[in-house]
Amino acid sequence: MLDLAIRGGTLLTEQGEFLADVGVEHDRIAAIAQPGALPAARKTLEVEGCFVLPGIIDIHFHVRAPGHPARGTFPTETRAAAAGGVTTVLEMPISVPCCATAEVLENRKALGEQQSYVNFGLYGAPGRLDRDQVLAMADAGACGFKIFTHALPKGREEEFLGLCIDRADEIYRALELVGETGRLVSCHAENEQLIQLFEGRIKSAGRIDPAGFVASRPPVVEALSVAELAAMCADLGTHVHIAHVSCAAALRQLQQGQAAGLPMTGETCPHYLFFTAADMDRHGPFAMIKPPLRSREDQDALWAGLLDGSLAAITTDHSPFTLAEKERGLPNIWQGAIGSPGVEALLPGVLTEALDGRLPLKSALRLLTSQPARLFHLYPERGTVQPGSIADLVVYDPRPTGSVDSSRWLTQARAIDRLYHGRRQRGAVRTTIVNGVIVYQEGQIVAEPGTGRFVRPARP
């Protein structure tokens, strides 16, 4: 007898969509059957009119644990992930202390295993250039590594020590070390010297307005860093993944590297796809993100990159902060915290665009599930619905229409959302299943912390 039967839905896959029932035993997909053909089950979900799809994999996520519980914790941010249909998050190494040693990684792993509602992986930070620690973090199961190609943010040195590298020789050495592990290195690509140039000009003019922040990081800041990383990638062969590509200029540099056959991939985020610098003018520090929101032309280029395959994933860069940290940017934009929440808007936002015809449903699924899983060697355990795969599943009802009400989000950072609140939305997450366990159903968390598991790459 099956443990769970999901009957009457339309199964969404990267190949297309078809009517099918899905059976679960323990934590695995046991069967995919014609409607009505599943054996008996201990529990049945009737989901007529709904989509059934693989659990979403968010490859760029910030919990903030354990150093800043006022911003977010494993329980608060992973329950938000479950509410958004996200069953696996890959957590960035910004923590106190920075996740730059195997000991810190193991401690964060233990905390997540106790507290997470969804599956989680952990990036390591290689910026201390300690070969033994980089190899040890890989052995401990780091999903990949992360660097920022700009200087340490003032006031947050402990969180970023080991992450930020702004000298070319040290960036090269970090890529060299990560190359030994066979994992990818996700790069926040912004050139420090150009940041100093442009930000210095803006600040010396006395500007404290939101548009000044955007002007302090023009597209060339990002594009030059991507070009430098491409040159190093060509020399070393390390898999370089460009985080949160925001503009056409950076995308062109990535595409040139790909055309040359380099192991380079990239991602973008819903905030770059849905919003522009005009939203920064409206919302000020609540729309302050690095790299900043861009132009409509940049936005169009990113959509084209998703459709032609040069961008491999849509991911959130979910970044919780407190209301007080954001309000410090009023009226002086330079005082505000940089980042925004968004994990509960990822799947509804992308599926709204797909249902509106902006991209095929099967392309949306690839960008949210199978391609992220392949990037981090989690496929086919995750990122797909097929017999033998882990039962990470989402039931999505495409019929409701309305707008985002972020005051009802489960993230601890819901008070700082200004971007998504009120945005038109088609459909809603009805049920989220993690490792065969129903975690979220009809607006409620119905499982216990610790349902999620630590995930590690299957290879190398």
C-alpha positions in Angstrom: 0.0 0.0 0.0 1.2 3.5 -0.8 1.8 6.0 1.9 0.4 8.9 -0.2 -1.5 9.1 -3.4 -1.8 12.4 -5.3 -4.7 12.0 -7.7 -6.3 14.0 -10.5 -3.6 16.5 -11.1 -1.6 17.6 -14.2 2.0 16.6 -13.9 4.4 19.4 -15.0 7.8 18.2 -16.2 10.7 19.7 -18.2 9.4 17.7 -21.2 5.8 18.9 -20.9 2.6 18.4 -19.0 0.2 15.4 -18.8 -2.6 14.0 -16.6 -1.1 11.6 -14.1 -1.4 10.3 -10.5 1.7 10.2 -8.3 2.3 7.6 -5.6 4.7 8.0 -2.7 6.2 5.3 -0.4 8.3 6.5 2.5 10.4 9.4 1.1 10.4 8.3 -2.6 8.3 8.5 -5.7 6.9 5.0 -6.0 4.7 5.3 -9.1 3.5 7.6 -11.8 0.2 6.2 -13.2 -2.6 6.9 -15.5 -5.5 8.7 -13.7 -7.2 6.3 -11.4 -4.6 3.5 -11.8 -2.7 3.9 -8.5 -3.1 1.2 -5.8 -4.6 2.1 -2.4 -2.9 4.5 -0.2 -3.0 5.4 3.5 -3.5 9.1 2.6 -4.9 10.6 -0.6 -4.7 14.2 -1.9 -7.4 15.0 -4.5 -5.9 17.7 -6.7 -8.2 18.0 -9.7 -7.4 21.2 -11.7 -4.0 21.6 -10.0 -0.4 21.2 -11.3 1.9 18.7 -9.6 5.5 19.5 -10.0 8.9 18.8 -8.6 9.9 20.8 -5.5 11.6 24.1 -6.3 15.3 24.3 -5.7 16.4 27.8 -4.6 20.2 27.9 -5.2 20.8 31.4 -3.7 19.3 31.8 -0.2 20.1 33.5 3.1 18.8 32.2 6.4 21.2 34.4 8.6 21.5 31.7 11.2 22.8 31.5 13.8 24.3 35.0 14.1 21.3 37.3 13.4 18.1 35.7 14.7 16.3 39.0 14.5 16.7 38.9 10.8 15.9 35.2 10.2 16.4 31.7 11.5 16.3 28.2 9.9 12.7 27.7 11.2 11.4 31.1 10.1 13.0 31.2 6.6 12.5 27.6 5.7 8.9 27.6 6.7 8.6 30.6 4.3 10.4 28.4 1.6 7.8 25.6 2.1 5.0 28.1 1.8 6.5 29.1 -1.6 6.8 25.6 -2.9 10.6 25.5 -2.3 11.7 22.1 -1.0 15.5 22.7 -1.1 17.5 25.8 -0.4 21.2 26.3 -0.9 22.3 28.5 1.9 25.0 31.1 1.4 28.0 31.3 3.8 27.2 34.7 5.3 27.1 33.9 9.0 28.7 34.8 12.3 31.4 33.7 12.0 31.6 33.4 8.2 31.3 29.8 6.9 34.9 29.6 5.9 36.0 26.5 7.9 34.8 23.0 8.1 34.0 23.5 11.8 31.6 26.3 11.0 30.0 24.4 8.2 29.5 21.3 10.4 27.9 23.5 13.1 25.5 25.1 10.6 24.7 21.7 9.2 23.8 20.4 12.7 21.6 23.4 13.3 19.8 23.0 10.0 19.2 19.4 10.6 17.5 20.2 13.8 15.5 23.2 12.6 14.9 23.2 8.9 11.5 22.5 7.4 13.0 22.0 3.9 16.1 20.4 2.6 19.2 22.6 2.7 22.7 22.6 1.3 25.6 24.9 2.5 28.1 26.9 0.5 31.6 27.3 1.9 33.7 30.5 1.7 37.2 29.9 0.2 38.6 33.5 0.6 41.0 32.7 3.4 42.9 30.8 0.8 43.5 27.9 3.2 43.7 24.8 1.0 43.1 22.3 3.9 39.9 24.1 4.9 38.6 24.3 1.4 39.1 20.6 0.9 37.7 19.8 4.3 34.5 21.9 3.5 34.1 19.9 0.3 34.5 16.6 2.2 31.9 17.8 4.7 29.4 18.2 1.9 29.6 21.8 0.8 27.4 22.2 -2.3 29.8 24.7 -3.7 31.8 27.8 -2.8 31.0 31.5 -2.9 33.1 34.7 -3.3 32.4 38.4 -3.5 34.8 40.2 -5.8 34.5 43.4 -3.8 35.8 44.6 -0.4 34.4 43.7 3.0 31.2 45.6 3.8 31.9 48.0 6.7 30.3 46.9 9.9 29.8 43.3 8.7 33.4 42.1 8.6 32.8 39.1 10.8 30.1 37.8 8.5 32.1 38.3 5.3 35.7 37.5 6.3 36.7 34.7 3.9 34.0 35.7 1.4 35.2 39.0 0.0 38.3 39.1 -2.3 39.0 42.2 -4.3 42.6 41.5 -5.5 42.9 39.6 -8.8 45.7 37.4 -7.5 43.6 36.3 -4.6 40.5 35.7 -6.7 42.7 33.5 -9.0 44.0 31.6 -6.0 40.5 31.0 -4.6 39.3 29.7 -8.0 42.4 27.5 -8.2 41.6 26.0 -4.8 37.9 25.4 -5.5 39.0 23.8 -8.8 40.7 21.0 -6.7 37.3 20.1 -5.2 35.4 19.8 -8.5 32.7 22.0 -7.1 31.5 25.3 -8.6 32.3 28.7 -7.3 29.4 31.2 -7.2 30.6 34.7 -7.8 29.1 38.0 -6.7 30.7 39.9 -9.6 31.3 43.6 -8.9 34.7 45.3 -9.5 35.9 47.0 -6.3 38.0 49.7 -8.0 35.1 50.8 -10.2 32.8 50.8 -7.1 35.2 53.1 -5.4 35.3 55.4 -8.5 31.6 55.7 -9.1 30.5 55.6 -5.4 33.1 58.2 -4.6 31.8 60.5 -7.3 28.2 60.2 -6.1 29.0 60.7 -2.4 31.3 63.6 -3.1 28.3 65.3 -4.8 26.4 64.9 -1.6 23.8 62.6 -3.0 21.8 60.4 -0.5 18.9 59.6 -2.8 17.9 56.1 -4.1 18.9 56.9 -7.6 22.4 57.7 -6.3 22.8 54.2 -5.1 21.9 52.8 -8.6 24.3 55.2 -10.3 27.1 54.2 -7.9 27.1 50.6 -9.4 26.5 51.0 -13.2 26.5 47.9 -15.4 30.2 48.2 -16.2 31.0 47.4 -12.6 29.4 44.0 -13.0 30.5 43.3 -16.5 34.2 44.0 -15.9 34.2 41.5 -13.0 32.5 38.8 -15.1 35.1 39.4 -17.9 37.9 39.0 -15.4 36.4 35.8 -14.0 36.0 34.5 -17.5 39.7 35.0 -18.2 40.6 33.1 -15.0 38.1 30.4 -15.9 39.8 30.0 -19.3 43.1 29.5 -17.5 42.0 27.2 -14.7 39.0 25.3 -15.9 37.2 25.9 -12.6 33.4 26.0 -12.9 32.5 29.7 -12.5 28.9 30.4 -11.8 27.8 34.1 -11.9 25.3 34.9 -9.2 22.3 37.2 -9.7 23.1 38.5 -13.2 21.4 41.8 -13.4 22.2 43.5 -16.7 22.8 43.0 -20.4 26.5 44.0 -20.2 27.3 41.3 -17.7 25.2 38.7 -19.5 27.2 39.4 -22.8 30.4 38.7 -21.0 29.0 35.4 -19.6 27.7 34.5 -23.1 31.1 35.2 -24.6 32.7 32.8 -22.1 30.1 30.1 -22.8 30.6 30.6 -26.6 34.3 29.9 -26.0 33.5 26.6 -24.4 34.3 27.7 -20.8 32.6 26.0 -17.8 30.6 29.1 -17.0 26.9 29.3 -15.9 24.7 32.0 -14.5 21.5 32.8 -12.7 19.2 35.7 -12.3 16.5 36.7 -9.8 12.8 37.6 -9.9 13.6 41.2 -8.7 15.6 41.8 -11.8 13.0 40.2 -14.0 10.0 42.0 -12.5 11.3 45.4 -11.3 13.5 48.2 -12.5 15.4 51.2 -11.2 12.1 53.1 -11.2 11.0 50.8 -8.3 14.1 51.9 -6.4 12.9 55.5 -6.8 9.5 54.5 -5.4 10.6 52.3 -2.5 14.1 53.6 -1.6 16.0 51.3 0.8 13.3 48.6 0.6 14.4 48.1 -3.1 18.1 48.4 -2.4 19.8 45.2 -3.7 23.3 44.4 -5.0 23.8 44.6 -7.9 21.0 47.3 -8.1 17.8 47.1 -10.1 18.4 48.1 -13.7 16.6 49.3 -16.8 13.8 47.9 -18.9 16.4 47.0 -21.6 18.4 45.0 -19.1 15.3 43.2 -18.0 14.5 42.2 -21.6 18.0 40.9 -22.1 17.7 38.7 -19.0 14.4 37.2 -20.2 16.1 36.4 -23.6 19.0 34.8 -21.7 16.6 32.6 -19.8 15.0 31.5 -23.1 18.2 30.9 -25.0 19.8 28.9 -22.1 22.7 31.2 -21.3 21.1 31.7 -17.8 20.5 28.4 -16.1 18.3 29.2 -13.2 16.0 31.7 -11.6 16.7 32.0 -7.8 15.8 34.4 -5.1 18.8 35.8 -3.3 16.3 35.8 -0.4 17.9 38.2 2.1 16.0 38.9 5.4 16.7 42.0 7.4 14.8 43.8 10.2 12.5 46.8 9.5 14.8 49.0 11.6 17.8 48.0 9.4 15.9 49.0 6.3 14.5 52.2 7.7 18.0 53.5 8.4 18.1 54.2 4.7 15.5 56.9 5.1 16.4 59.6 4.1 20.1 58.6 3.6 20.2 55.7 1.3 23.7 54.7 2.2 22.6 53.8 5.7 20.1 51.1 4.7 20.6 47.4 4.7 21.1 45.9 1.2 18.8 42.9 0.3 15.2 41.8 0.1 13.1 38.8 0.9 11.4 36.9 -1.9 11.3 33.1 -1.5 7.5 33.1 -1.2 7.2 35.0 -4.5 9.5 32.8 -6.6 7.2 30.1 -7.9 4.0 32.1 -8.0 5.9 34.9 -9.8 7.5 32.7 -12.4 4.4 30.6 -13.0 2.3 33.8 -13.4 4.7 34.8 -16.2 4.5 31.4 -17.8 0.7 31.3 -17.6 0.7 34.7 -19.2 2.8 33.4 -22.1 6.1 35.0 -21.3 7.9 31.6 -21.3 6.7 28.0 -21.8 5.7 26.1 -18.6 8.3 23.5 -19.3 11.0 26.2 -19.5 9.8 27.6 -16.2 10.1 24.1 -14.7 13.6 23.6 -16.0 14.8 27.0 -14.6 13.4 26.3 -11.1 13.9 22.5 -10.7 15.9 20.3 -13.0 18.6 22.7 -14.1 19.4 23.9 -10.5 19.5 20.2 -9.5 22.0 19.4 -12.3 24.2 22.4 -11.5 24.8 21.0 -8.0 24.8 17.3 -8.9 21.5 16.7 -7.0 19.7 15.3 -10.1 17.9 12.9 -10.5 17.5 12.4 -6.7 15.8 15.9 -6.8 14.6 18.3 -9.4 12.3 15.8 -11.1 9.3 13.6 -10.6 10.1 10.0 -11.6 10.0 6.6 -9.9 12.9 6.4 -7.4 13.4 10.1 -7.0 13.0 11.8 -3.6 9.4 12.8 -3.0 9.8 16.6 -3.0 6.6 17.8 -4.6 4.4 20.8 -5.0 0.7 21.1 -5.7 0.0 24.4 -7.4 -3.5 25.6 -8.1 -3.4 27.9 -11.2 -7.0 29.0 -11.0 -7.1 31.7 -8.2 -6.3 35.3 -9.4 -5.4 38.2 -7.2 -2.4 40.0 -5.9 0.5 39.3 -3.5 -0.2 40.1 0.1 3.2 39.9 1.7 1.8 40.8 5.1 0.8 37.1 5.2 4.1 35.7 4.3 5.8 33.4 6.8 9.3 34.9 6.5 10.4 36.9 9.5 11.3 39.7 7.1 7.8 40.2 5.7 7.6 43.7 7.1 10.4 44.9 4.7 8.8 43.7 1.5 7.7 46.6 -0.7 8.5 45.1 -4.1 6.1 42.2 -4.4 3.2 43.4 -2.2 0.3 44.1 -4.5 1.8 42.5 -7.6 -0.6 40.5 -9.7 -0.5 36.8 -9.2 -2.0 33.8 -11.0 -2.4 30.7 -8.8 -1.1 29.7 -5.4 0.8 27.0 -3.7 -1.6 24.5 -2.2 0.6 21.8 -0.8 4.4 21.3 -0.3 5.8 17.8 0.3 9.4 17.4 1.5 11.0 13.9 1.6 7.5 12.4 1.4 6.1 14.5 4.3 3.4 17.1 3.9 5.0 20.3 5.3 2.7 23.0 4.0 -1.0 22.7 3.2 -3.7 25.3 2.5 -1.8 28.1 4.2 -0.5 26.3 7.2 2.8 24.6 8.2 1.7 21.1 9.3 5.1 19.4 10.0 7.8 19.8 12.5 11.2 21.5 12.3 13.8 19.0 11.2 11.8 17.6 8.4 14.4 18.9 6.0 17.6 17.1 5.3 21.2 18.2 4.6 21.9 17.6 0.9 25.3 17.2 -0.6 26.4 16.8 -4.3 26.3 13.2 -5.6 29.7 13.9 -7.3 32.5 14.6 -7.8 
